[in-house]
């Protein structure tokens, strides 16, 4: 798929709290994999260089932590309502 040159052709809805929670869970998984010897998650965020794939694990961890913080704030800002209904006879 070709890269987009602008965002005018994109449309969509805001993420639901459930979708945001799913993004946070994926970020948590990536963080866990990155700190566990960096064998899995780090490669997703690597760049190709003269010596092949290279990555900066500290930069990757920092980026993931910032992304997690952003999505957690987004989730916390989502309106929530608890509604209960009772009937009396």
Backbone bond lengths (Angstrom), bond angles and torsions (degrees), N, CA, C in turn:
res aa  C-N    CA-C-N  psi(-1)  N-CA   C-N-CA  omega(-1)  CA-C   N-CA-C  phi
1 X - - - 1.443 - - 1.529 107.73 -
2 X 1.311 115.76 134.34 1.466 121.11 -179.29 1.527 110.68 -72.97
3 X 1.331 115.68 150.02 1.466 120.51 176.70 1.519 110.02 -66.70
4 X 1.322 116.22 147.89 1.457 121.63 176.29 1.514 109.08 -77.63
5 X 1.323 116.27 146.20 1.461 120.42 175.67 1.518 111.69 -98.64
6 X 1.335 117.12 -17.77 1.468 122.14 174.96 1.523 108.37 -158.15
7 X 1.318 115.77 174.69 1.474 120.75 -175.60 1.524 113.37 -99.29
8 X 1.324 118.07 5.70 1.463 120.74 -174.37 1.523 113.18 -64.26
9 X 1.321 118.69 -25.19 1.463 120.59 -178.11 1.525 113.02 -89.95
10 X 1.324 117.30 -0.78 1.465 120.51 -179.13 1.516 110.99 -95.01
11 X 1.304 115.23 145.23 1.459 120.54 173.99 1.517 107.38 -147.25
12 X 1.298 115.48 162.30 1.456 118.67 178.93 1.513 110.93 171.37
13 X 1.297 114.71 178.63 1.454 121.86 179.43 1.520 109.56 -108.67
14 X 1.311 115.96 163.12 1.454 120.21 175.10 1.521 108.86 -63.75
15 X 1.324 115.44 151.94 1.455 119.99 177.66 1.523 110.27 -69.79
16 X 1.305 115.84 141.86 1.461 120.59 175.50 1.530 108.25 -79.21
17 X 1.331 117.86 160.20 1.469 119.52 175.25 1.523 112.84 -54.51
18 X 1.323 117.83 -36.16 1.456 121.09 178.28 1.524 111.16 -65.92
19 X 1.321 117.10 -40.93 1.458 120.84 178.14 1.533 110.79 -66.68
20 X 1.321 117.06 -40.98 1.466 120.74 178.11 1.516 109.68 -62.35
21 X 1.325 117.14 -42.63 1.471 120.59 177.96 1.525 110.32 -61.29
22 X 1.319 117.65 -37.20 1.463 121.45 176.70 1.524 111.89 -64.23
23 X 1.327 117.20 -39.87 1.463 121.08 176.96 1.525 109.96 -63.97
24 X 1.332 116.77 -43.66 1.471 121.09 179.11 1.526 110.36 -61.70
25 X 1.319 117.30 -41.73 1.468 120.63 179.11 1.525 110.86 -63.55
26 X 1.340 117.62 -38.90 1.461 120.41 178.39 1.533 110.22 -66.51
27 X 1.330 116.92 -40.78 1.461 120.49 177.39 1.523 109.94 -62.81
28 X 1.341 117.20 -43.25 1.470 120.51 178.10 1.528 111.02 -59.91
29 X 1.323 116.90 -39.99 1.464 121.33 178.02 1.528 110.11 -64.15
30 X 1.333 116.60 -43.86 1.464 120.07 178.92 1.524 111.26 -63.41
31 X 1.321 117.50 -40.55 1.466 120.94 178.17 1.521 109.64 -62.86
32 X 1.323 116.43 -45.66 1.468 120.45 179.64 1.516 110.83 -59.78
33 X 1.323 117.19 -46.17 1.463 120.57 179.85 1.520 111.81 -65.92
34 X 1.311 117.37 -35.79 1.458 120.77 -179.56 1.523 111.70 -66.43
35 X 1.316 116.85 -42.05 1.462 118.96 -178.63 1.528 112.64 -80.37
36 X 1.320 117.02 -15.94 1.475 120.99 174.74 1.515 109.06 -86.60
37 X 1.301 118.08 69.34 1.449 124.73 176.26 1.519 113.58 74.04
38 X 1.325 118.17 -2.57 1.453 120.69 175.69 1.514 115.92 66.51
39 X 1.324 117.34 20.65 1.458 119.32 -174.53 1.523 113.54 -76.51
40 X 1.319 118.22 -27.35 1.452 119.46 -173.87 1.524 112.60 -107.29
41 X 1.298 116.36 -67.66 1.448 120.74 -171.54 1.514 113.70 -64.09
42 X 1.303 117.72 -36.08 1.460 120.15 -174.39 1.526 111.68 -58.49
43 X 1.306 117.57 -36.07 1.454 119.84 -177.48 1.514 112.88 -67.22
44 X 1.321 117.65 -25.56 1.462 120.01 177.74 1.518 111.14 -65.47
45 X 1.300 116.24 -25.53 1.461 121.10 -174.57 1.517 111.46 -112.61
46 X 1.326 117.68 21.94 1.455 120.60 -177.68 1.522 110.52 -91.88
47 X 1.302 115.03 165.36 1.452 120.65 177.13 1.521 108.15 -123.32
48 X 1.310 115.33 151.97 1.450 120.02 179.45 1.518 108.69 -84.94
49 X 1.297 116.20 129.86 1.454 121.69 178.75 1.514 109.91 -130.56
50 X 1.324 115.44 -174.47 1.452 120.72 -179.09 1.515 112.80 -60.10
51 X 1.324 117.37 -28.47 1.466 121.54 -179.16 1.520 111.73 -97.01
52 X 1.318 117.29 14.05 1.462 120.39 -177.98 1.521 110.30 99.14
53 X 1.322 116.55 -152.27 1.458 121.07 179.82 1.525 109.71 -71.51
54 X 1.299 116.37 131.30 1.459 120.17 175.40 1.517 108.15 -137.24
55 X 1.296 115.71 154.62 1.450 119.84 -177.61 1.515 109.84 -152.39
56 X 1.293 115.27 154.89 1.459 121.61 176.28 1.518 106.03 -111.99
57 X 1.329 116.72 101.83 1.460 120.93 -174.78 1.518 111.97 -60.77
58 X 1.335 117.73 -38.05 1.465 120.25 179.97 1.523 110.54 -64.59
59 X 1.331 117.10 -42.26 1.464 120.46 178.51 1.522 110.44 -66.02
60 X 1.335 116.51 -39.31 1.464 120.03 177.88 1.526 111.05 -63.34
61 X 1.318 116.47 -44.22 1.459 120.24 179.54 1.523 110.37 -62.90
62 X 1.319 116.72 -43.19 1.458 121.03 178.90 1.533 110.88 -60.80
63 X 1.329 117.03 -43.89 1.463 120.98 178.86 1.521 111.45 -63.52
64 X 1.315 117.04 -42.79 1.466 120.70 178.88 1.524 111.65 -64.64
65 X 1.324 116.81 -40.91 1.467 120.07 179.27 1.524 110.83 -65.24
66 X 1.325 117.25 -39.74 1.466 120.17 177.12 1.531 111.24 -65.70
67 X 1.332 115.99 -41.57 1.465 119.46 177.86 1.521 110.69 -63.25
68 X 1.331 117.01 -41.53 1.459 120.71 179.36 1.522 110.72 -62.80
69 X 1.334 116.10 -42.93 1.464 120.67 178.97 1.530 110.60 -61.46
70 X 1.335 117.07 -41.67 1.460 121.08 179.43 1.530 110.67 -61.82
71 X 1.327 116.55 -49.21 1.466 119.63 -177.75 1.524 112.18 -69.19
72 X 1.325 117.66 -31.48 1.464 120.04 176.54 1.525 110.03 -66.49
73 X 1.338 117.05 -41.61 1.473 120.56 176.73 1.519 110.50 -63.59
74 X 1.322 116.30 -40.12 1.462 120.91 177.80 1.520 110.56 -61.76
75 X 1.319 116.46 -43.20 1.462 121.35 178.89 1.522 110.68 -65.68
76 X 1.336 117.00 -43.27 1.462 120.82 -179.72 1.523 112.01 -65.84
77 X 1.329 117.40 -28.42 1.463 121.46 -178.85 1.527 112.68 -82.58
78 X 1.324 116.72 -12.57 1.462 120.00 -179.13 1.519 109.52 -64.31
79 X 1.324 115.88 133.68 1.468 117.53 178.90 1.526 110.69 -64.74
80 X 1.292 115.26 142.50 1.460 118.97 177.30 1.518 108.71 -134.68
81 X 1.279 113.29 140.42 1.457 120.25 179.45 1.515 107.97 -131.12
82 X 1.304 115.15 136.59 1.459 120.89 170.85 1.514 106.26 -112.34
83 X 1.288 115.88 115.15 1.461 120.60 -177.18 1.514 108.27 -117.11
84 X 1.310 114.94 131.31 1.457 118.87 174.26 1.519 107.97 -126.62
85 X 1.273 115.22 152.12 1.457 120.56 -177.96 1.515 108.48 -134.73
86 X 1.290 114.42 136.02 1.466 119.56 178.18 1.519 109.30 -131.24
87 X 1.284 115.89 147.84 1.460 120.38 174.82 1.511 108.07 -119.22
88 X 1.283 115.40 141.71 1.462 120.61 177.83 1.512 108.90 -115.23
89 X 1.286 115.08 148.43 1.470 119.17 179.92 1.485 110.66 -115.49
